[in-house]
Amino acid sequence: MAVPKKRTTRSTQGQRRSHLALTPTQLVSTTAGDLVPRRLKKAAELGLLKTTKKV
């Protein structure tokens, strides 16, 4: 079984994992004027999603 020869520092570990940071959800407006995440736009326009008016 492979075992690392030395311990990885928190700095090096953080640099390797820096690309895993979460990004905020992109909101788009639907034809009804609601703000929903991009992946749910079609469902909102078809009436399959409960939305709240934010515009």
C-alpha positions in Angstrom: 0.0 0.0 0.0 1.3 3.4 -0.9 2.2 5.7 2.0 3.4 9.3 1.6 7.0 9.9 2.8 6.2 13.2 4.6 3.2 15.0 5.9 1.4 17.5 3.6 1.2 20.9 5.2 -2.1 22.8 5.4 -0.8 25.4 3.0 0.0 22.8 0.3 -3.3 21.0 0.9 -5.2 24.3 0.6 -3.5 25.2 -2.6 -4.4 21.8 -4.1 -8.0 22.1 -3.1 -8.5 25.8 -4.0 -10.4 25.0 -7.1 -13.1 23.2 -5.1 -14.5 26.5 -3.7 -18.3 26.9 -4.1 -19.6 29.7 -6.4 -22.8 31.6 -5.8 -25.9 30.4 -7.8 -26.6 32.4 -11.0 -30.1 33.7 -10.9 -32.0 34.4 -14.1 -35.4 36.0 -14.6 -38.2 34.0 -16.1 -41.0 35.3 -18.4 -43.2 35.7 -15.4 -40.6 38.0 -13.8 -39.4 35.5 -11.1 -35.7 35.0 -10.2 -34.7 31.4 -10.2 -31.4 29.5 -10.6 -30.5 28.9 -14.2 -31.0 25.1 -13.9 -34.6 25.5 -12.8 -35.7 28.2 -15.4 -37.6 25.8 -17.7 -39.4 24.1 -14.8 -40.4 27.6 -13.4 -41.8 28.6 -16.8 -43.8 25.4 -17.2 -45.3 26.0 -13.7 -43.7 23.0 -12.1 -41.9 25.1 -9.5 -43.1 27.2 -6.6 -41.4 30.6 -6.9 -41.4 33.8 -5.0 -41.5 37.2 -6.7 -38.2 39.1 -6.2 -38.2 41.6 -9.1 
